[in-house]
Amino acid sequence: MKRFAFFSVIAVVVFGYFSSAHAQMTLPTLNLGYKTTNDPQELVTNIKLLLGLTVLTLAPAILIMMTSFTRVIIVLSFVRQALGTQNMPPNQLLVGLALFISLFIMSPFLQKINTEAVQPFLSGEIKQEEALDKALTPLRGFMFNQTRDSDLALFVNLSKMAKPKTRADVPTQVLIPSFIISELKTAFQIGFIIYLPFLVIDMVAASVLMAMGMMMLPPVIISLPFKIMIFVLVDGWTLIVGSLVKSFG
């Protein structure tokens, strides 16, 4: 009861302080609506602002589809499934780890974008269209390095466009799905390799249980501690993350 009374007094004091402060200060107002204008440039500026906010809503998809995030999160999910630990590590932890690994992998390209596109645009040296082209150049180079020629040829044929002579002739809307398909293929290949040693442990546990006549006991219960122990002993997370980073060259 003493603690409750103490916190009640604190709450009353804080509420009274903010109430008195609110009475003394003037808060700004925010108006949303339409108004007439005779300046066409003002209308263009508002439309650009609206389009910019729309692009910001697509930022998560851009982050996932045009960076190393796809491969990293799929491989980490394969590791968790191969271990058989259900929701350990939890999804939020895996996504956070994949995000920071992706930022580490993409840091040279992000730094190049900041140096060649963002900073010149903010200082007024280049226009918006030129800044966008310069920002796409490092990302296109990264995606080209990770895209298989067969996947790129598939989407070039599906788009029914003329065969490009150089990489610069490949449109970005053709490159992005080609890159995603290649990333999915590479991630599943890595996941297959990760699954093999854990599959062997499951088979050994199932054979031992069957030989002992304990067929009603699920082999996963026996194999799970051994898989975790072996994974920790070989420093599995370091091996997985190191191999992932090196796979991007």
N, C-alpha and C positions, 0 to 999 in steps of 0.2 A: 504493500500500500504506500510506503514511503517513496519507493521508486516511481510509482504511478503519479503521486502528488508532485514529485520533483519534475517529471517530464511534462506534466500539465502546466505547471508554472512557466517552464521554459517555452512551451508552445504559445501560451498567452502573451508572454513578453515579445517573442519573435513576431507574432501576428500584429501586436500593437505597434511595433516598430515599423513594419512594412506598411501598415495602414496610415500612420502619420507621415511616412516618407512619400507615400502615394498622394497624400493630400497636398504636399508641398511641391511636387514635381509635375511637369507637363509632359504628357506622353504624345508621341506623334500618331497620326492617323494614317491608315492605308486604304486607298480607294481603288477598286477594281471596276472597270467599266469601259464604255466607248465614248468618244468625243469626236467632234468634227474637226477637221484640219484642212488647211489650204496648201500645206507643204507636202509634196509627194515623197520627199526624202524621209520625212518622219514616219510615213506609212511603211516604207521599205525597211527602215531600221527596226520597227516593231515586228515586221514579218521575220526578219533575220533573227531577232531575239526569240520568237516563238519556235522557229526551226532549231535554234541552238538548244533550247530547253527540251525539244523532242529528241534531239540527238543524245542528250544527257541521259534520257530514259533508256536508250539503247546501249549505254556504256557497258553494263554487265555482259551483254551478248558480244560486244566488240572485244572485251577483255578475254572472254572464253574462246571465241572463234578465231582470233587473229594472233594469239600468243601461244606460249608453251603450256598453258593451263590445261588444255584438253588431255594431252598425253600424261601429264603429271597426276591429275586427279584420277584418271582411269587406272594407272599403274598402282597408285596407293590403295585404291578400292580393291584391286586384285590381291594385293598383299593381305589386306584384312580378311577377305574371303578365303584365301588359301590357309591362313592361320586358323580360321574357324572361330574367331573370337566375337562373332555376332556384331554388336555395335561398339566394340572397343578396338581402336580409338573411335570416339563418336564422330558423327558427320561434321559437326562444326570444327572440330580439331583438324580433320583431314582437309577440309576446304581451306582453313586458315593456313595450314602447312603448304598446301598446293599453291595458294596465292603468293606466299612469300618466296617460295622456290621459283615461281614464275617471274616475280619481280627481280630476283637475283639473276635469272637467265636473261631476262629482257633488259637489264640495266644498261648495257652498252648501246642498245638500240634506242632506249628511252632518252639516254643522255644525248645521243646524236639528234633525236627529234627536238629536244629542248634547245640545243645549240644552233641548229640550222633552220628551225621553223618557228618555235614558240617565242624565243627571245627576239629574233629580228621582227616578228609580227608585233610583239608588244612595244617595241621601240619605234615602230612605224617605218621600218626599212623596207618591208615587203607587204604586199596586199594579202587579203584573206585567201584568195584562190591559189596564189603562189605558196603560201604557208601550208595549205592543205596538201599540195603536190609534194612539197619537200618533206612533210610529215609522213606521207605514205611511202616514200622511197625506201627508208630503212625497214619498214614493216614488210614491204614487198620483197626486199632482199632476203629477209629472214624466212618468209614463207616459201620463196623459191628454193632455198637451200634445203628445206625439209619436205618438199613436195616431189613425189615420184613422177617421172615423165609419163608413165602410163595413165596415172590419175589426171594429170593435166591434159593429156591428149583426149581422154574421155569427155571432159567438159568442153573442150574446144570443139569436138565433133558434135556434141549435143547442142551447142549454141549455134551451129551451122555458120560459123564465121570463117573467113579466109585463114589459111594456115599462117600463124605468125612467124616472122623471120627471126625476131629477137624477143627477149623477155619484155622489153618495153612495149611491144605490140600486144601483149596479153592483157586484156582488161582485168581490172581488180575483181569484178563480179564473177569472172571465170576462175581467177586464182584462188579466191577464198574457199569455195566448196572443194576444189582440188586439194588444197592444203588440209582441210578438215578430214577428208577421206583418208589421206595419207597418214595423218596423225592417229586416226582410229586404228588403221592397220598396224602401225608401228606399236601402239599401246597394247593391242591384243597379242602381238608377237612377244613382247616383253612379259605380259601376263602369263602366257603359256609357259615360258621358261621359268617364271617364278613358281608356278603351280607344281612343276615336276617333283622337286625334292619333298614338298609337303605331301604329295600324293603317295610317294614311296613310304613315308612314315605311316600314313593311314593304312596302306596295304599291309605293312608289317604288323601293326597293331591288330588289324582284323584277322590275320593269319594266326597270330599268337592266341587270341581269344578263341578262335575256332578250334585250335589244337588242344586248348585247355577245356573245351566243352562249354565255354561261357558264351554261347551264341545269342543269348537274350540281352547281353550287355552291349550297348552301342560302342563301336570302336572309337568314335569321336571323343568320348569321355576319357579314354585312356591315352589317345594320341595327342590331345590338346596340350597337356602339360609338357610333353616331350617336344612338341613343335615350338612352343614358347621358349623353352629352355635352350634349344638349339639355335633359335633365331637370335636370342640374346647373346649366347656365347660367341657366335660368329659376327656379332655387331651388325645385325641385319639392316637396321635403319640407315646406318652409315653407308653400307654397300648399295642399298636401293637408291638412296638420294644421290650418292656419288655417280652411280651408273646412269641415272636419269639426266643429271646435268651434263655428263660427258656425251650422252647420246645426241645432244644438240650440236656437237662439234665446237 
